[in-house]
Structures are given as C-alpha cells and as structure tokens.
C-alpha cells in the first residue's frame, strides 16, 4: 500500500494546530494559553536542555549561517509560538509537494505496480510546480571564527570539574561530488577512528577530556559537508592547549600521512559492510542516498561503492600523498573554520524557564477579549476531539486472517567441540561467518558482579598475546567485522525466579579470515593484557561519559529498569548491569585517582568468565563453509583448554535445562534459581538537572510460556495505541509513552520526555481501568494483534537465525504455541487479565521517575528520593 500519500495529502486543521491541552497557572486565560504557547515550547525545549544535542545544533547554525542551516530545523523553542496556522499550511503546500519529493522503492516486487500507485494516489492529484527549495552554497569565510555557548551542568559527569566542550569544525565540499565526499568520509575515519588514529592519540590518550565530542567526524547531511574534531569533558583552562594540539596534529598528518595497514583496515571494513546482510538494508540505502539526492546529486553513482573503492586505490597509487594533499587543502589551508566552546551555566535551565514564562506573559498581554474567548473555546473543542475515538475504517489495513498461521522452521545442528556445546546454523551469509559464545558467570563472587559491564567493555581493547592494544585494534579491523563482549541476563521461559546470567562474545569475519578471528579470541582467553593503567583510565572515562550522556536520550529505559528492580531476580541484576546503579558506579571509578585496584580485579573476573567449562558456542555460515567453521571452533576450544576449570557456583540452587537431544545428554544451560525471592513494592525518584520527566511503573506478571502471556502482549499494544498515547502524548505533552510486555514477565508502563510526573502515573492507572471496563472494539484488538505480529514476524537476518534458541532456549515449537495463543486472544481475555494482573493490589508493582526537583514527591514518605 502506498501510505505516504497521506504526507502529501493531509488535513492541517486549525484545531489540530493548537497543540495539546495542559492546565497550568491559576487564571482561565493562562490555562487556555498553555496549549498554544507553553505546550508548543515544552515540546521543543526538551532537546535544548540535552547538552550534546544543543551543542550540535549551535555548531551547524554557526558554521552555515547564510541560509537554511542557520535555523533550528525542528523549531526554535521560543519562536514556535509565533508560527501561524496559515504559515504552516503554506509551508506544507510548497515543501510537501510531489514536485519537491523523491520516491524510493526497494525490493523484488514489480516496479510497474509501484509506479502506477504513485501516479494514481499522489502525482495525478497535483499540478507540477517550481518549489524553489534549492539550498544555495554557503559563502566561504576569509578568516576563521570563534564562538561560545552555554549549557546545563551535568550532575553525573565523570569529573564535575571538567564539563567544557571544544570543537573545531571545517566546511568541506559539495556532497553532490560523490567521489570527493566518499574520499573525505574515509579520511575522517582515518583521522579519528580507533586508538591508531592520529587524533585519538593526540586528544584522547593524554586524558585532557573524557571523550571526543559527539559531534566529531564527517557530516554529509548538509549541502556542503563538514568535519568536526574536538573534546567533551575538559577543563576551561585547557582550551588553548586543545586548539594547539588540533593544529599540530593536522600538521603532522600533512607531513607523515597514514600507514598502509590503517588504510587497508578501513577498506576491509567497507567490504564487510557491503557483504553483511541486515533486515533494514533497503531503508539504510534510502537514508544513505537521501541527502545527496535531495540536493540533485546522482544517487546511482553514490551506490557504486566498489567503483569508488577502486578509484580511491588508483588515486593513492598515482599520488602517494593523495590523502595528505586533501588534509592540506581542507584543513590546514581552510579559512572556513569555526571554533565553538561550550561551558555549563548553573542558571541555564532557570533562564530557559524565565524566557518561556516571559513569552507566555507577552502572548497573554497581546490578546484582546475576543482572542481570549476564541482560544479558550478552541481549547475545549480540542479536548473534546482528543477524547473522541477517530474512525480509522477508511484507512487501508491488513486483516488478522492475512497473517500466516505457521512460522517457518529454522533448522540447526547441535553438537560438541572439545566438550563444549556448539550450535551450527547453515544460512546464506554472503561469504561471512558469524560466531557467538555464551559464558555463564555462576561461579563469579557477588562483589565482582558490578564490574562485569566494565570487564566486557575493555577485554577486547587492552591488548592480548603478542599484540599491544593498538596492534590488537588494527588486527581486529583488518581481519574481522568487529569483536564484542556484553553482559547477558536471560529469564527462564517457565519461572520468573529462574534465570541464566553470563556474557556473550560476538564476532564476524569474511570466510578467508576465519583462522585469524579465532586466533584473536584464543589470545584474549589465554593472555589478555591487564597491566596498562593509563589505557584502562582512558576506557573508563569514555565509558562513564557515554553512560552520563545516554540518560537524557534513554531516561525512560533507566526508569523502567529501576521500577522493575524489586520485582524479579533478573530485574535486580539488570539494574546492577545497566541501570542507574551502574551509571553511578562508573562515575565513582572515573573519579578514582588510582585504578590499580580495579586493574587487579580484571584477571579474577576473567578466570571465572572466560572458562570453557561454562561455555556454549554458535556459528552461522554458508553450507559450503560450515565444516571449515566447525573445524576452526574445534581448534579454538583446544587452544583455550588450559583455561578450563570446574568452579563451584556461588548460588547453591542450579537448575539445568537440556540444550536438545542432539547435543548429548550432558549439554545443558545452567540456570540460577531463587525460589525464596520475595517481590516488594518500591517507589524511587532520581532528581536530575532536566526540565522533563521519565516515568515508569512496572508490574510482575507471568513468564513467556504461560497461557496469559500472549494476552498481556496484546493488551500492552492496544492500551498504548488506544489510550496511553492520547493521554500521555496528545493531552499530556510528553514525547512518547505507552506499555510493553517483557520476556521476563514484567508489564511496564513508561513515558518519555514528559512534562508531568505523578499525573502520568494516574494516566497509567486510567489505562488499566479503561481496559477493565472493556472500552475497546474488536477492531482495536485486531490492530493490536497486527502490531504484535509485525514484531513477531519481523525479518531475521541470516546472521541471527537460530539465535533465540541458542540464547533463550526458545524453540520453533514454543514460538508456534505462542503464535497460536496470540491468534486466540479475545476481548474477554483482555478484560480478565487487566483486572487479574494490573488491578490495584492484584500484583506487586514498582515505580521510578527521573526528573527535575519535585517538592510534593520529596515530602511524600512513600518515595525514596535519590
């Protein structure tokens, strides 16, 4: 179905333009105005208080100040209330018009049908126009510029005294010159990516800042590309030092260039990217060509990546100084350079709130009595419209009966290599081999568990065998598609108090590099380097900074994790590994002056985790290459046999789950049982320097295999679309919100970037009462089923086939039973489970909010305030 015609042909009603109703203030006028002014502001100031986003926005506005890029594309918060309905309609008519559009299709369906549908549903309904939306080139500066902006302080910064950012940004060439843009993108990677890059050595390793600024790198999204280099988490006194280092590093690159192996590693990465098959390949292509094509570049030429690589190699062959000459031209001799600094201002949010209030009061003063009445009446009309169920029957839609009743079967072979269980899944992987290993941490002492995420993030970056960390990084880039280790918590499918805990090792490579990939893993198991405190400090600072930055983006995830903490053993461990506890733990480590004690813990953790006794492996490869891959796994297990040792589990109750009849009678997953775990209710509030909230409420329900699990999944989707979205986003003004059912048996409500806190908790309760009262239709149920099935039936890449069985023990037969239960869900099931599991007092629940200072919560003894 050609659904995007609705973007071109849409109803921009005056009433819809008003925004959502939200009461604030004492007077009727203020309450009425809130939806036209305050609500419009609140929807946009959220990102203005996100330091990374704020900096990136200023950087673009100030580097390209002559035209489109000088303004905030999503809307300047204080300017938004000045936008009129007529202006919006005119903008839409000009810009959202087929004459200003590009149509992209991908797939194996007949193109003629697509073209006919585009013609009938869009093009035929419009007359050709000349939109005149071309972006003119930015006038090149004759001398560099310097500017400064402020931001809010970061309470979770790795070092509270180092909260400044400095970047130098250079205007490059037109992105429609596709080969030049390709070359500059590669050049950017060579300059900043990984510990062998010159700017990593010059800026990151001296520990001047915590990490590169998030704006660093090549940006090809604008008509003229740009390159940015700089640091975040630095002291203001280091400003001149950083400027000097950047200039000196550019001089050094012009003089010495890059090692051939660095260039080959980068080109190998491109080869991997071209061979790796993802389920979003078509969408990724559309995104890749969009900017260039929108500026009338040639999208077909842009997609000829192999041709560009060959031409790039030829340029290097003809001129060994090819890249150095580019650095000279675009960086050393470039006068269109912006140096932008950012520092924290304790009154930043306060000033922002004052400006909003001033705007609100100004709007009130400018209104006549007739305006007052008109706005108030429209506010009431809007509230009525938002409370009315819309008729969606005119929209094209699938039917539940269109869904395939039986899932396709994914064959896997289960065997062993050196006593270690191995799952092999033959797939059309396009010349790639994918390897995973799951290692449980049952024998790891409790006091070391909180260090597991840190161990995972550094174990492939400290050096191993005869390779120091630089050589290791180069080898990984040259021979693999990446090597990673991450914590894994897997709930049992039958029992909420039963789970598997461990780490998962993941890597991929071209078929020709199989021995090299497994040699790298062997060296990491046999002889990892744990002797470089300075290297560890750099990695700790980068990790702590990344966690701190992530809260404003993913605050709802942190709220959900915290709300669940006291409801299940898996949730408690999840908080330790990836919740606010981990953020604060990493901040404490980053503040330590001596990391020797941390360094000494890593070998202890390694002995428990990188132990073949506690390991199982999985390989996805082509049928032709599977025997070679299995042979390499066999050799790998033999090479690391010295690490094998039977260690006593810390927890006494271990439950074994057989991997399958083919794997041998002794092959099993060893799960931890906590039969005496007692869920308890807890409400936690994290006070943070934000002007919005992230709210979550979590309820303990049932595991995956339970008969009610499918009904809870449907209920979550239906409640989100038909009740919570309207209450939390449309009326409440949050960026988003809803409910979800997790595999760990926890039903979770959440809101994202929300101006409200406890009011949203009331909306969650309202959603439950709405469901219990049966205020939904069969169409609502069917839409929820279609939504759930769209996730259940989402395409799985060849690299990931069989992974659910390998990690969770969920077989195709179990998936089929779940599928049949989804089909069978009725309105009576939904009303029943809403009351039985989500009704007040029925099950134990947890609540968590991350947000600004809240006096009413602080005074409420039922809340734990952090």
URQUINOR-V752871 format. One record per residue. OMEGA is omega in degrees with one decimal (NA if undefined). D_FIRST is the distance of its C-alpha to the first C-alpha in Angstrom with 1 decimal. Layout:
OMEGA&D_FIRST, OMEGA&D_FIRST
This chain:
177.6&0.0, -173.5&3.8, -172.1&5.7, 170.9&8.8, -179.8&9.8, 175.9&11.5, -178.6&13.8, -178.6&15.0, -173.7&15.2, 177.6&16.8, 175.5&19.9, -177.6&22.6, 178.0&25.1, -177.2&28.7, 179.1&28.9, -177.8&25.9, -173.5&27.7, -177.2&30.8, -173.7&29.6, 176.0&30.6, 173.8&33.9, -176.2&36.4, 172.5&40.1, 179.6&42.7, -172.8&46.2, -175.4&48.7, 178.4&48.2, -179.9&45.7, 179.9&45.0, 179.9&44.3, -179.1&42.0, -177.6&40.1, -174.2&40.0, -176.9&38.6, -179.4&35.0, -176.2&35.3, -175.1&37.3, -177.4&37.9, 178.0&34.4, 179.6&33.0, -173.1&35.6, 179.5&35.2, -174.6&31.5, -179.7&32.6, 179.3&36.1, -177.6&34.9, 177.3&34.1, 178.4&37.2, 173.5&39.3, -170.0&37.6, -179.4&40.2, -179.4&38.1, 179.1&35.4, -178.7&38.0, -179.3&39.9, 179.7&36.9, 178.9&36.0, -178.3&39.6, 179.8&39.8, -179.6&37.0, -173.4&38.2, 177.5&41.8, -177.9&41.2, -168.4&39.0, -170.3&40.6, -171.4&40.4, -172.9&36.8, -171.4&33.3, 177.5&34.2, -178.8&37.2, -179.3&35.2, -172.4&33.2, -179.4&29.5, 178.8&28.6, 174.1&31.4, -172.2&35.2, -176.0&36.0, 178.0&38.9, -176.4&37.3, -179.0&34.1, 179.3&36.1, 179.4&37.2, 179.0&33.6, 178.2&33.2, -179.7&30.3, 178.8&31.0, -179.8&31.0, 179.4&27.6, -179.4&26.1, 178.7&27.7, 179.7&26.5, -177.9&22.9, -178.1&23.3, -171.4&24.8, -179.9&23.0, -175.2&19.4, -179.2&19.3, 178.9&17.6, 180.0&21.2, -173.1&21.5, 171.3&18.2, 179.9&17.4, -177.1&14.1, 174.3&14.0, 179.6&12.2, 177.0&13.7, -175.9&13.9, 175.9&15.0, -178.1&12.2, -177.2&13.3, -176.6&13.2, -179.4&13.7, 178.1&10.3, -177.0&8.9, 178.6&11.9, -179.2&11.6, 177.7&8.2, 179.6&9.9, -173.7&13.0, -172.7&12.0, -178.7&10.1, -169.6&12.4, -176.3&15.4, -176.7&16.6, -176.9&17.1, 169.2&19.5, 178.1&22.8, 177.1&23.7, 172.6&25.9, -171.5&28.0, 179.1&27.1, -178.3&30.1, 178.9&28.6, 179.1&30.3, 179.8&32.2, 178.7&35.8, 176.6&37.8, 175.7&39.9, -176.6&43.6, -179.9&45.4, 175.9&48.1, 173.9&51.7, -178.9&52.5, 178.7&50.7, 179.5&50.0, 179.2&50.4, -177.6&48.8, 174.8&48.8, 178.3&46.5, -179.2&47.0, 176.5&45.0, 173.2&45.6, 179.1&47.9, -177.5&46.3, -177.2&48.2, 178.8&46.9, -179.5&47.7, 176.1&49.4, -176.2&52.4, -179.2&52.8, -177.8&55.1, -176.8&52.6, 179.7&49.6, 176.9&49.5, 173.8&46.9, 174.9&47.7, 166.9&45.5, -178.0&46.1, -175.1&43.1, 174.0&43.2, -177.0&41.2, -175.4&40.3, 179.7&38.8, -176.7&35.7, 177.9&32.6, 168.6&31.7, -166.4&34.7, -178.0&32.7, 177.7&35.7, 178.2&37.8, 177.1&35.1, 179.6&34.8, -178.2&38.6, 175.8&38.8, 176.7&36.2, -179.5&38.3, 177.5&41.5, 179.7&40.2, 180.0&39.6, -176.4&43.1, -170.8&44.7, -170.0&43.2, 172.9&41.7, -173.4&43.9, 177.2&47.6, -178.7&48.6, -175.6&47.1, -178.1&49.7, 174.2&48.3, 179.9&47.9, -172.6&51.6, -173.5&52.7, -174.4&50.8, -172.5&49.7, 175.1&52.6, 177.1&55.3, 176.3&53.7, 177.2&53.8, -178.4&50.4, -177.3&48.2, 168.6&45.4, 169.3&43.6, -179.6&41.9, 178.8&38.1, -173.8&37.7, 174.0&39.6, -179.1&38.2, 177.4&36.2, 179.4&33.6, -176.9&31.4, -179.3&29.0, -176.2&31.1, 172.4&32.1, -177.4&35.3, 175.9&35.4, 174.7&37.9, -177.3&39.8, 176.1&41.2, 179.4&44.0, -173.1&45.8, 165.1&46.5, 177.4&45.9, -179.9&48.4, 177.8&51.4, 179.5&54.6, -178.7&55.1, -178.5&58.4, -176.4&56.6, -177.4&54.8, 177.8&57.1, -178.9&57.3, 177.1&53.5, -178.9&53.6, -179.4&56.4, 179.9&54.7, -179.8&51.5, -178.5&53.7, -179.7&55.9, 176.3&53.0, 176.3&51.6, -178.8&55.1, 179.1&55.3, 177.9&52.1, -177.4&53.3, -170.1&56.5, -179.7&55.4, -176.2&51.8, 176.0&49.8, -178.4&50.9, -178.7&49.4, 176.1&48.3, -179.5&46.2, 179.4&44.4, 178.5&43.9, 179.7&42.5, 179.1&39.9, 175.2&38.9, 178.3&38.8, 177.8&36.3, 178.0&34.0, 177.7&34.4, -178.5&33.4, -180.0&30.3, -178.0&29.2, -178.0&29.9, -179.3&28.5, 177.1&25.1, -179.0&23.1, 179.8&19.8, -174.7&18.6, -178.9&19.8, 179.1&16.8, 178.6&16.6, 177.0&20.4, 179.8&20.4, 179.3&18.2, -177.4&20.6, -175.1&23.5, -169.3&23.0, -174.9&21.7, -178.8&25.2, -178.0&26.8, 179.1&24.0, 177.7&23.9, 175.4&27.7, 170.3&27.3, -177.8&28.3, -176.9&27.3, -179.2&24.4, 178.3&25.3, -179.5&28.9, -177.2&27.9, -179.7&26.3, -172.7&29.5, 179.0&31.0, 178.0&33.5, 179.1&34.8, 178.4&35.3, 179.3&37.2, 179.5&39.4, 177.8&40.2, 177.7&40.9, -179.6&43.4, 177.8&45.0, 178.4&45.5, -179.7&47.3, -178.0&49.4, -178.7&50.5, -179.3&51.2, 179.3&52.0, -175.6&51.9, -178.5&48.4, 178.2&46.9, 178.0&50.1, 176.9&50.0, 179.0&46.5, 178.0&47.8, -174.9&50.8, -171.6&48.7, -176.3&45.8, -176.9&47.7, -174.1&51.5, -173.8&51.8, 179.4&48.8, 176.9&50.0, -175.8&46.5, 178.2&46.8, 171.0&46.2, -177.0&48.1, 176.3&46.5, 176.8&48.2, 179.2&47.1, -178.9&49.5, 176.6&49.2, -176.8&50.5, -177.2&51.6, -174.1&50.8, -178.6&47.4, 178.8&45.4, 178.3&48.2, 178.9&48.1, 179.5&44.3, 178.9&44.8, 179.5&47.7, 177.8&45.6, -178.6&42.9, 178.3&45.6, 178.8&47.2, 179.9&44.0, -178.8&43.5, 178.6&47.1, 179.2&46.9, 179.8&43.9, -177.2&45.9, -176.9&49.0, -175.9&47.2, 172.3&45.9, 177.7&47.7, 180.0&48.3, 177.3&45.6, 178.9&43.1, -176.6&44.1, -178.2&43.4, -179.1&40.1, -178.5&38.7, 179.4&40.0, 179.7&38.6, 176.6&35.1, 177.8&35.4, 177.2&36.1, -179.3&33.2, 178.6&30.8, 179.2&32.2, 179.5&31.7, -178.8&28.0, -179.4&27.4, -179.1&29.1, 177.6&27.0, -179.8&24.0, 177.7&21.0, -178.8&19.2, -175.0&15.6, -179.0&15.1, -178.2&13.4, 175.7&10.3, -177.3&7.4, 171.0&8.7, 171.9&9.9, 177.6&13.5, -179.7&16.5, 178.0&17.4, -174.3&14.4, 178.5&16.1, -177.2&18.7, -174.9&22.1, -179.8&24.0, 174.3&23.7, -177.0&24.6, 177.1&28.3, -178.7&29.4, 173.6&33.0, 175.0&35.5, 179.2&39.2, 179.2&41.7, 178.3&45.0, 173.9&47.6, -178.7&49.0, 179.8&52.5, 179.4&52.0, 178.7&48.7, 179.7&45.7, 174.0&43.0, 178.2&39.5, 180.0&38.1, -178.4&34.5, -175.7&33.9, 176.1&30.5, -171.8&29.3, 172.7&30.2, 176.2&30.5, 178.5&34.2, 172.6&34.2, -178.6&36.1, -176.2&35.2, 171.7&38.1, 172.7&38.4, 176.9&41.5, 179.2&41.9, -179.8&45.3, -177.9&46.4, -176.6&48.7, -177.4&50.6, -177.1&54.0, 177.7&53.3, -174.4&55.7, -175.7&54.1, -179.8&55.5, -174.2&53.5, -176.5&50.0, 178.7&49.1, -174.7&49.8, 178.2&47.2, 177.2&44.3, 177.7&46.8, -178.9&48.0, -175.4&44.5, -175.7&43.7, -169.7&47.0, 178.9&47.8, -173.5&46.0, -177.0&47.3, -173.7&51.1, 179.4&52.1, 179.7&53.1, 179.5&55.7, -176.1&57.2, 169.6&54.3, -171.8&54.5, 177.5&51.4, 179.6&50.8, 178.3&51.2, 179.5&49.1, 179.3&46.2, -178.1&46.6, 179.2&46.8, -179.5&43.6, -175.5&41.7, -171.9&43.3, -177.6&42.8, 172.4&39.9, -179.4&36.4, 177.8&37.9, -177.5&40.0, 175.8&39.5, -179.7&41.1, 178.3&39.7, -178.1&40.9, 175.0&39.2, -173.0&39.6, 179.0&38.2, 176.3&38.5, -179.0&39.5, -175.8&37.1, -169.6&39.9, -177.3&42.1, -179.2&41.4, -179.0&44.8, -175.8&44.4, 173.8&42.7, 179.3&43.0, -179.6&43.9, 175.3&43.9, 177.0&42.5, 176.6&40.0, -178.6&40.7, 174.0&37.8, 176.5&37.9, 178.2&36.4, 168.7&37.9, -175.9&37.7, -176.9&39.4, -176.2&42.5, -179.1&43.1, -178.8&43.3, -179.0&47.1, 179.8&46.9, -178.2&44.2, 173.9&46.3, 177.4&49.5, 177.8&48.0, 179.0&47.2, 179.8&50.7, 178.7&52.3, 177.6&50.4, -170.7&51.6, -173.9&55.2, 174.2&56.1, -178.9&53.9, 178.1&55.6, -172.8&56.5, -174.8&59.2, -176.9&57.6, -178.8&57.7, 178.0&56.6, 178.8&53.4, -179.3&52.7, 178.2&53.2, -178.8&50.7, 178.3&48.0, -178.6&48.9, 179.9&48.6, -179.8&45.2, 179.9&43.9, 178.8&45.5, 179.4&44.0, 178.0&40.5, 179.9&40.8, 179.8&42.2, -172.9&39.4, -175.1&36.7, -179.0&37.8, 177.2&36.3, -170.2&32.9, -178.0&33.0, 179.6&35.4, 178.6&33.2, 177.3&33.5, 177.9&37.3, 179.9&37.5, 179.5&35.6, -179.0&37.8, -179.3&40.9, -176.7&40.1, -165.9&39.7, -173.1&42.9, -173.7&45.3, -178.5&43.1, 179.3&43.0, 179.1&44.9, -178.3&41.7, 177.3&40.8, 179.6&44.4, 178.2&44.2, 176.7&40.7, 178.7&42.4, -174.8&45.2, -171.0&42.9, -179.5&40.2, 180.0&41.0, 176.2&43.3, -179.6&46.3, 178.0&45.2, -177.9&44.6, 176.9&48.1, 179.7&49.6, 175.5&48.4, 179.1&49.6, 179.5&53.1, -179.4&53.1, -178.9&52.2, -178.6&55.1, 179.7&57.6, -178.9&60.2, -177.6&60.9, -178.5&58.2, -178.5&60.7, 177.8&60.3, -179.6&56.5, -178.9&57.1, -179.9&59.5, -174.2&56.9, 177.0&54.4, 177.9&56.5, 179.5&57.1, -178.4&53.3, -178.4&52.8, -179.2&55.4, -172.1&53.5, -177.8&49.9, -174.5&50.2, -178.6&52.0, 179.0&51.0, -175.4&52.5, -168.2&49.5, 166.0&46.8, -172.9&44.1, 174.6&41.9, 178.9&38.6, 171.3&37.6, -178.5&34.3, 176.7&35.0, 178.0&34.5, -178.2&36.5, -174.5&38.8, -172.6&39.7, -178.5&39.8, 176.2&43.6, -179.4&44.4, 179.0&42.4, 177.3&44.2, 178.4&47.5, 176.4&46.9, 178.2&46.0, 179.9&49.3, 178.4&51.3, 180.0&49.7, 178.3&50.8, -178.3&54.2, -176.4&54.5, -175.2&53.8, -178.2&56.0, 179.5&58.6, -174.5&56.3, 177.9&56.1, 177.7&58.0, -178.1&57.8, -177.0&57.8, 177.5&58.2, 178.2&55.2, 177.5&55.8, -171.9&54.4, -174.5&56.4, 178.3&53.7, 177.5&51.6, -179.0&49.3, 175.9&48.2, -178.7&45.0, 179.0&45.1, -179.9&42.5, -176.2&42.4, -177.8&44.8, -170.7&44.5, -178.1&45.5, -172.7&49.0, -175.7&50.7, -176.5&51.4, -177.8&48.0, 169.4&46.5, -177.3&44.8, -175.4&47.4, 177.2&46.1, 176.6&48.0, 175.3&48.8, -175.3&49.9, -177.8&50.8, 179.5&52.8, 179.9&50.1, 177.0&50.1, 178.0&47.0, -177.2&48.1, 175.9&46.7, 176.7&46.8, -174.9&45.6, 177.8&45.6, 175.0&45.2, 178.6&45.1, -176.2&46.3, -177.6&44.7, 176.1&44.8, 172.4&41.4, 177.9&40.6, -179.2&37.8, 168.1&37.6, -168.7&35.7, 176.0&36.2, 170.4&35.8, -172.9&37.0, -178.3&37.0, 176.8&37.9, -178.1&39.2, -172.7&37.6, 179.6&37.1, -173.7&36.4, -173.3&33.5, -177.3&35.1, -177.8&36.0, -177.3&34.5, -174.9&33.5, -178.8&31.6, 180.0&28.3, 178.7&28.8, 177.1&29.6, 178.9&26.4, -179.5&24.3, -179.3&26.7, -179.4&26.4, -178.4&22.6, 180.0&22.8, 179.2&25.9, -173.9&24.2, -169.9&21.1, 178.9&23.0, -170.9&26.5, 179.0&27.4, 180.0&24.8, -177.4&26.0, -171.8&29.7, -177.2&29.8, -173.0&27.5, 180.0&27.1, -174.4&30.6, 176.3&32.4, 177.7&31.1, 176.0&30.5, -179.3&27.9, 178.4&26.4, -179.9&27.5, 178.9&26.8, 176.3&28.0, 177.1&27.6, -176.7&29.3, 179.6&30.9, 178.6&32.0, 175.6&35.6, -178.8&35.5, 176.8&35.3, -169.3&33.1, 170.2&32.7, 179.2&32.0, 167.1&31.6, -170.9&31.2, -179.1&30.7, -168.0&32.7, 177.1&33.9, -178.9&36.5, 177.3&37.7, -177.5&39.4, 176.1&41.0, 179.7&38.9, 174.9&35.8, 176.6&37.7, 177.5&38.1, 176.3&34.4, 179.4&34.0, 178.6&36.6, 177.7&34.9, 178.7&31.7, -179.5&33.9, 176.7&35.5, -179.6&32.2, -179.3&31.2, -179.4&34.7, 178.3&34.7, -177.0&31.5, 179.4&29.8, -175.7&26.3, 175.2&24.3, 177.0&22.9, 177.3&19.4, 180.0&20.5, -178.8&21.6, 178.8&18.5, 178.1&16.4, 177.4&19.2, 178.7&19.1, 179.6&15.4, 178.8&16.4, 179.9&19.5, 178.6&17.9, 175.9&15.5, -179.9&18.8, -176.4&20.8, 178.2&18.4, -179.6&17.8, 177.0&18.7, -179.0&22.4, 177.9&24.0, -179.5&26.9, -173.7&29.3, 180.0&28.5, 178.9&28.4, -175.2&31.1, 178.2&31.8, 178.2&31.2, -177.6&33.9, -175.2&36.2, -169.9&36.2, -175.2&35.6, 179.9&36.8, -177.2&33.5, 176.7&33.3, 179.1&30.5, 178.0&32.3, 177.6&32.3, -179.6&28.5, 177.9&28.1, 177.8&30.4, -179.9&28.5, -179.0&25.2, 176.9&26.9, 177.2&28.2, 178.5&24.8, -171.1&23.7, -176.6&27.0, 179.9&27.0, 177.7&27.9, 179.7&28.8, 176.9&32.4, -174.9&31.9, 177.8&30.3, -178.8&33.1, -175.7&35.7, 176.5&34.7, 179.1&34.2, -172.5&37.8, -176.9&39.3, -171.7&38.0, 178.4&37.1, -178.0&39.6, 177.0&42.5, -177.5&45.1, -178.3&43.3, 178.6&42.6, 180.0&43.8, 176.2&41.7, -178.3&42.0, 175.0&41.1, 176.3&40.9, 169.3&40.4, -177.7&40.6, -178.8&41.4, -179.7&44.1, -176.9&47.5, -172.8&47.3, -177.2&50.7, 177.1&49.8, -179.5&48.5, -178.7&51.5, -176.7&53.9, -176.0&52.2, 180.0&54.1, -179.3&51.2, 168.8&49.3, -176.7&50.2, -178.0&49.9, NA&49.7
